[in-house]
Amino acid sequence: MNYHVLTLFPEMIEQGLNTSILGKALDRDLISLEAVNIRDYTTNKHMKVDDYPYGGGAGMVMQAQPIYDAYKAVEKKIGYSPRVIYLTPQGKVFNQQMAKDFAREKDLVFLCGHYEGVDERVLEEIVTDEVSIGDYVLTGGELPAMVMIDAISRMVPAVLNNEESAEFDSFHDNLLEYPQYSRPETWNGKQVPPVLLSGHHANVEKWRREQSLIRTAIRRPDLLEKADLTAKEKVFVEKILANREGL
């Protein structure tokens, strides 16, 4: 997986993604990261990449030309037209299924906007996906890009030491992850559930599945619509929801 981030702040991208698990993945060439400075492609002698919006209004708008030329440089380098993700509150809200979908690509380009937005004409020209990480506004697209890169990279083979980690994390099968416990067995008067100490793998898996169903029904019932549940599990969840609504 090769990431190309079109940004006004390449150091923010590089510093934010060169540590922890992603830093190790970069060192092992499991993923690559190119932070492309949009300012390097402006034809303005003052290195400006923004201007006043036509029609008036507050703030400035990022111009089409430097963004387009930065993208074309990436396209020329890799030899084909990749998917281009524009980070915007107007886009589809990012989720785990989208992370899996994007992880199938060889290259991904992220366009990080700033100011009051980006000239619509360049968006129409190069963007294939408009994505949001939530219904709120940030100062730029760098943080959303890093969030998405982190989530997508977890789907890339060998990035995680334990291959089961990505498979059974929260949102696997549209269910939240079950509670986790570690040593000591008793802490602050609270004990680890006995089933986890039993060594009986089938019972442990059954408990974990039930806990995922309970936690999802209580915290994120909206996810259950897409969850793959057995008939018995559907009845189990309906009872939880009924009790929840009665509280």
C-alpha atoms as one frame of an Amber mdcrd trajectory, in Angstrom:
protein
   0.000   0.000   0.000   1.405   3.359  -1.078  -0.053   6.555   0.372   0.340
   9.930  -1.340  -0.938  12.885   0.701  -1.429  16.236  -1.023  -1.046  18.775
   1.767   0.162  22.223   2.785   1.772  20.706   5.885   3.854  17.659   4.880
   5.769  17.668   8.171   2.494  17.175  10.044   1.753  14.038   8.028   5.277
  12.663   8.276   5.625  13.226  12.011   2.171  11.894  12.759   2.613   8.610
  10.902   6.254   7.734  11.535   5.766   6.271  15.002   4.335   3.149  16.654
   2.879   0.396  14.462   2.732   2.511  11.303   6.318   3.637  11.781   7.400
   0.001  11.957   5.341  -0.818   8.870   7.090   1.996   7.001  10.498   0.723
   8.126   9.615  -2.762   6.859   8.314  -1.405   3.523   4.867  -2.867   4.158
   3.459   0.568   3.404   4.982   3.719   1.945   4.172   7.363   2.572   4.735
  10.373   0.346   3.706  13.775   1.701   3.406  16.033  -1.357   3.687  19.742
  -0.622   1.067  21.496  -2.743   3.031  24.751  -2.488   5.816  23.175  -4.531
   3.491  23.225  -7.525   2.210  26.794  -7.427   3.204  29.155 -10.221   2.754
  32.146  -7.928   6.084  33.783  -7.089   4.893  34.360  -3.513   4.046  30.636
  -3.140   0.360  31.433  -2.654  -2.073  28.570  -3.121  -5.299  30.373  -2.206
  -7.359  33.356  -3.315 -10.630  35.160  -2.599 -13.826  33.296  -3.519 -15.862
  34.471  -6.499 -19.174  35.849  -5.329 -17.712  37.133  -2.087 -17.769  35.617
   1.349 -15.445  35.082   4.276 -12.115  33.311   4.034 -10.023  32.060   1.147
 -10.311  29.155  -1.274  -7.528  26.804  -2.343  -6.806  27.209  -6.043  -7.177
  24.446  -8.609  -3.852  24.726 -10.458  -1.331  23.764  -7.726  -3.532  20.907
  -6.498  -4.004  19.573 -10.011  -0.311  19.761 -10.826   0.609  18.045  -7.544
  -1.804  15.241  -8.370  -0.518  14.904 -11.946   3.030  14.547 -10.579   1.868
  11.589  -8.466  -0.032  10.106 -11.396   3.040  10.366 -13.631   5.238   8.792
 -10.947   3.082   5.692 -10.436   1.981   5.335 -14.050  -1.801   5.257 -13.700
  -4.775   7.162 -12.267  -5.328   6.104  -8.609  -8.286   6.701  -6.339  -8.228
  10.196  -4.861  -9.867  10.782  -1.498 -10.916  14.318  -0.606 -11.367  14.785
   3.148 -14.527  16.833   3.645 -17.441  17.003   6.123 -19.708  16.674   3.082
 -18.433  13.191   2.247 -19.622   9.728   3.232 -18.797   8.945   6.848 -15.772
   6.670   7.088 -16.297   3.190   8.526 -14.566  -0.172   8.808 -16.012  -1.543
   5.576 -14.632   1.453   3.704 -11.221   0.813   5.298 -11.302  -2.752   3.958
 -12.326  -1.509   0.519  -9.552   1.090   0.342  -7.000  -1.475   1.581  -7.430
  -3.395  -1.674  -5.845  -0.549  -3.626  -2.160  -0.378  -4.537  -2.018   3.432
  -4.249  -4.246   5.969  -2.526  -4.075   9.738  -2.863  -5.454  11.942  -0.068
  -6.284  15.586  -0.740  -6.176  17.727   2.418  -8.159  20.933   2.097  -7.744
  24.133   4.106  -9.243  27.595   4.501 -12.863  27.781   3.326 -12.514  24.925
   0.882 -11.122  23.906  -2.489 -11.980  25.174  -5.971 -14.798  22.880  -7.102
 -13.334  22.468 -10.581 -10.286  20.518  -9.426 -12.453  18.318  -7.226 -14.544
  17.443 -10.266 -11.378  16.739 -12.232  -9.442  14.404  -9.917 -11.479  13.256
  -6.873 -13.008   9.771  -6.874 -14.145   9.605  -3.219 -15.309  12.272  -0.788
 -14.987  11.061   2.792 -15.726  12.497   6.254 -14.586  11.144   9.619 -17.554
  12.690  11.424 -20.112  15.460  11.529 -17.817  18.239  12.691 -15.400  20.691
  11.083 -11.601  20.652  11.476  -9.010  23.203  10.397  -7.707  20.940   7.644
  -7.720  17.489   6.127  -4.454  16.245   7.627  -5.892  14.718  10.792  -8.704
  12.914   8.914  -6.149  11.621   6.403  -4.011  10.216   9.217  -7.046   8.606
  10.845  -7.958   6.889   7.590  -4.376   5.813   6.846  -4.133   4.253  10.310
  -7.405   2.329   9.867  -6.600   1.219   6.312  -3.061   0.136   7.158  -4.380
  -2.264   9.791  -5.983  -4.190   6.925  -2.662  -4.547   5.081  -1.141  -8.032
   5.597   1.670  -8.241   8.191   1.236  -4.667   9.462  -0.169  -6.035  12.724
   1.942  -8.595  14.575  -1.112 -10.655  15.423  -3.080 -11.269  12.229  -6.207
 -11.967  14.267  -6.159  -8.453  15.730  -7.642  -6.792  12.664 -10.088  -9.641
  12.106 -11.625  -9.534  15.577 -11.395  -5.844  16.471 -14.434  -3.677  17.103
 -16.834  -3.563  14.128 -15.843  -7.046  12.946 -19.079  -8.514  11.538 -20.692
  -5.162  12.487 -20.410  -5.965  16.195 -18.449  -4.157  18.879 -15.550  -5.984
  20.477 -16.075  -7.932  23.686 -14.481  -6.741  27.007 -10.787  -7.526  27.463
  -8.933  -8.423  30.694  -5.320  -9.010  31.744  -3.375  -9.803  34.937  -3.908
  -9.676  37.884  -7.034 -11.804  38.271  -8.357  -9.412  40.925  -7.841  -5.658
  40.750  -9.482  -3.040  42.921 -11.944  -5.664  44.151 -12.999  -6.602  40.624
 -12.415 -10.101  39.274 -11.824 -11.389  35.770 -14.913 -13.318  34.557 -14.364
 -16.988  35.562 -15.044 -18.289  32.039 -11.865 -16.591  30.810  -9.836 -18.528
  33.370 -11.421 -21.877  32.552  -9.234 -22.795  29.599 -12.364 -24.033  27.801
 -11.996 -22.388  24.387 -15.530 -23.089  23.180 -17.028 -21.505  26.295 -14.686
 -18.532  26.003 -15.732 -17.932  22.381 -19.405 -18.296  23.309 -18.991 -15.748
  26.141 -17.147 -13.329  23.881 -19.809 -13.543  21.190 -22.563 -12.907  23.734
 -20.673  -9.949  25.184 -20.247  -8.481  21.689 -23.984  -8.819  21.092 -24.826
  -7.247  24.461 -22.378  -4.387  24.051 -23.539  -3.629  20.502 -27.214  -3.716
  21.456 -26.638  -1.313  24.336 -24.086   1.070  22.802 -24.561   0.896  19.022
 -27.885  -0.783  18.148 -27.713   0.809  14.690 -24.937  -1.637  13.769 -27.193
  -4.643  14.298 -29.074  -4.001  11.060 -26.055  -5.164   9.051 -24.767  -7.788
  11.490 -24.811 -11.438  10.418 -26.792 -13.050  13.245 -28.266 -16.500  13.707
 -31.964 -16.864  14.505 -31.072 -17.615  18.135 -28.855 -14.535  18.337 -31.621
 -12.340  16.919 -33.943 -13.446  19.697 -31.182 -12.846  22.244 -30.604  -9.318
  20.915 -34.315  -8.519  20.825 -34.550  -9.339  24.547 -31.609  -7.044  25.294
 -33.154  -4.218  23.267 -36.520  -4.690  24.979 -34.892  -4.493  28.419 -32.880
  -1.469  27.288 -35.977   0.363  26.109 -37.680  -0.412  29.407 -34.955   1.262
  31.482
